[in-house]
Amino acid sequence: MLERIFKLKENNTTVRTEVIGGITTFMTMAYILAVNPSILSASGMDSQAILMATALAAFVGTLCMALLANYPFALAPGLGLNAYFAYTVCGSMGYSWKIALLAVFVEGLIFIVLSLTNVREAIFNAIPMSLKKGVSVGIGLFIAFIGFQNGHIVVNSDSTLVTVVNFRENFNTVGISAILCVIGLLIIAILHVKKVKGGILIGIFATWVLGIICQLTGLYHVDIEAGYYSLIPSWASFNLGAIGQTFGQCFKADFNGVKVLDFVVIVLSFLFVDLFDTLGTLIGCANKADMLDKDGKLPKIREALLADAVATSAGAVLGTSTTTTFVESSAGVSEGARTGLSSTVTGLLFLVSIFFAPIFTTIPGFATAPALIFVGFLMVSAVVDIDFNDLTEAIPAYLTMVAMPLLYSISEGIAVGCISYVVINLVTGKGKKITPLMYVMAVLFVLKYVFL
C-alpha cells in the first residue's frame, strides 16, 4: 500500500530511509512547539491552546503535503510571521488576536486561489528578487532582535532605547536568564557547525536543563510577579481541552474599530511573506533533493503550494499564525527522504507530541530565545545573494532589511522596500523594469501612510 501511495521505487527510496528522514525533519523543527507558544502568547492567547494548535496545524499541513504533492516537506507555523502576528498586529497596531487569526484565514483562502491558477507565477515574477532576499534577511534580523529581548540580553534604556543587560543586577532572575541564553546560543551554534541533527532542539533542551539545575541550586529564583516561573514541568497543569479557547475564534472576530485598509495591509503582509517564503523553501529543498526538472521548475509546485495554502487556513481555524513549509525539511532530504511517506512520519510525530505538551509549555523564554537568534542567522544568509553592485536593487533591499527590526514591524519593512524600489528606479531612469504590480503595491503603501 505504501508503494502504491508514495511510489517509493519510482523515487529510488525505501520505507526505512523515509522513516529516518521523517524523524530527522521532526527533530530539526520540533523547537517550534516551544517557540510558537512563547511568541503568540504575547497576543493574549492561551499558551496551552497555542501549543495544541501548533501541533495540529503541523500535522494537518504536513499530511496535506504528503498526500497532495508526495513531497518530503514538512509544515508548521512559521517564525517571523508569528512575530508579526503577536508584536505588530496585536502589539503596535492594537488589534485582537481574533482579528489577526481572521487575517491569516483570509490570506490562506487567497493563497488557495492563487495556487489553483497561474497568478502565483505572475506575482513571483513581479517582485524583484533583491526585495525577496531583503525580506528574508529583514525577518531574520527581526527574529534575532526578539530573541535577544526574550533572552533578556537586550533591555530597555532611557538614553539609547535599548542596551545590554546588567548581568549583576537582579542576577537570580534577569542576569542568570541572560547568561543561560548566551550559553544556549553557543551550544546551538557549535552543534550546527558540527552538523549535528536536531541541534536547535538539543540546544533548547540543554539550556532548559541547565536552568533547572540553576533553580535547584538556588542560582535561579522563581518570581511569578516578575514573570519568572518554575522551570520544572508539572504534568497535571496541562489541559488537553485548551484548544477550545482558540478553535474557530477567527470567525468570532469583532470588527468594531478595525480600519479596512489596515486589515488589507495585514492580509497582504501575511500573503507576501508566506508566498515567497514558501516558494523559496520549496525550490531550495527540491534542488537539494534533485527534484527540479531540466528547466529548474518543480513538477508539482501547484500541489505543494495548495497544501501550504490549505494548511494556513486550517491553522487559523485551529488558532495559530501562518502555517508554512519549513526549510528544516532539508534535513530529512539530506537523510535521503524523497516522498510523502517521510512527511507523513513527521506529521504523525507532531500529533503524538501533543501528549508531551507539559514539557514544551514549561520551557522558559531564555531557552527558546537562542533558537530565535540562530534561526535569524540562517535567514540572514540570503544577503549574499543580493547584488550590491546594482545600487537600484541593493538600496531598496537594504532599507527593507534594516526597517523590519528598527521599526519593529515586518509590514513596515515591506512597505519601505516597495516604495523605495519604485521611487529610486523611476527617478533614475530605470522605470522599465518596474512591474505594474509593484506600482500598485507602492501606491497602496503610500496611501496607508497618508490616510492612517
Residue, then its C-alpha position, 0 to 999 in steps of 0.5 A: m500500500l505504501e508503494r502504491i501511495f508514495k511510489l517509493k521505487e519510482n523515487n529510488t527510496t525505501v520505507r526505512t530511509e523515509v522513516i529516518g528522514g521523517i524523524t530527522t525533519f521532526m527533530t530539526m523543527a520540533y523547537i517550534l512547539a516551544v517557540n510558537p507558544s512563547i511568541l503568540s502568547a504575547s497576543g493574549m492567547d492561551s499558551q496551552a491552546i497555542l501549543m495544541a494548535t501548533a501541533l495540529a496545524a503541523f500535522v494537518g499541513t504536513l499530511c496535506m503535503a504528503l498526500l497532495a504533492n508526495y513531497p518530503f516537506a514538512l509544515a508548521p507555523g512559521l517564525g517571523l510571521n508569528a512575530y508579526f502576528a503577536y508584536t505588530v498586529c496585536g502589539s503596535m497596531g492594537y488589534s485582537w488576536k481574533i482579528a489577526l487569526l481572521a487575517v491569516f484565514v483570509e490570506g490562506l483562502i487567497f493563497i488557495v486561489l492563487s495556487l489553483t491558477n497561474v497568478r502565483e507565477a505572475i506575482f513571483n515574477a513581479i517582485p524583484m528578487s533583491l526585495k525577496k532576499g531583503v525580506s528574508v534577511g529583514i525577518g531574520l534580523f527581526i527574529a534575532f532582535i526578539g530573541f535577544q529581548n526574550g533572552h533578556i540580553v537586550v533591555n530597555s534604556d532611557s538614553t539609547l532605547v535599548t542596551v545590554v543587560n546588567f548581568r549583576e543586577n537582579f542576577n537570580t532572575v534577569g542576569i542568570s536568564a541572560i547568561l543561560c541564553v548566551i550559553g544556549l546560543l553557543i551550544i546551538a551554534i557549535l552543534h550546527v557547525k558540527k552538523v549535528k541533527g536536531g541541534i536547535l532542539i538539543g540546544i533548547f533542551a540543554t539550556w532548559v536543563l541547565g536552568i533547572i539545575c540553576q533553580l535547584t541550586g538556588l542560582y535561579h529564583v522563581d518570581i511569578e510577579a516578575g514573570y519568572y516561573s518554575l522551570i520544572p514541568s508539572w504534568a497535571s497543569f496541562n489541559l488537553g481541552a485548551i484548544g477550545q479557547t482558540f478553535g474557530q475564534c477567527f470567525k468570532a472576530d469583532f470588527n468594531g474599530v478595525k480600519v479596512l485598509d489596515f486589515v488589507v495591509i495585514v492580509l497582504s503582509f501575511l500573503f507576501v511573506d508566506l508566498f515567497d517564503t514558501l516558494g523559496t523553501l520549496i525550490g531550495c529543498a527540491n534542488k537539494a533533493d534533485m527534484l527540479d526538472k531540466d528547466g529548474k521548475l518543480p513538477k508539482i509546485r501547484e500541489a505543494l503550494l495548495a497544501d501550504a495554502v490549505a494548511t494556513s487556513a486550517g491553522a487559523v481555524l485551529g488558532t495559530s499564525t501562518t502555517t508554512t513549509f519549513v526549510e528544516s525539511s532539508a534535513g530529512v532530504s539530506e537523510g535521503a527522504r524523497t516522498g510523502l511517506s517521510s512527511t507523513v512520519t513527521g506529521l504523525l510525530f507532531l500529533v503524538s507530541i501533543f501528549f508531551a505538551p507539559i514539557f514544551t509549555t514549561i520551557p522558559g523564554f531564555a531557552t527558546a530565545p537562542a533558537l530565535i537568534f540562530v534561526g535569524f542567522l540562517m535567514v540572514s544568509a540570503v544577503v549574499d545573494i543580493d547584488f550590491n553592485d546594482l545600487t537600484e536593487a541593493i538600496p531598496a533591499y537594504l532599507t527593507m532589511v534594516a526597517m523590519p527590526l528598527l521599526y519593529s514591524i515586518s509590514e513596515g519593512i515591506a512597505v519601505g522596500c516597495i516604495s523605495y524600489v519604485v521611487i529610486n528606479l523611476v527617478t533614475g531612469k530605470g522605470k522599465k523594469i518596474t512591474p505594474l504590480m509593484y506600482v500598485m503595491a507602492v501606491l497602496f503603501v503610500l496611501k496607508y501612510v497618508f490616510l492612517 
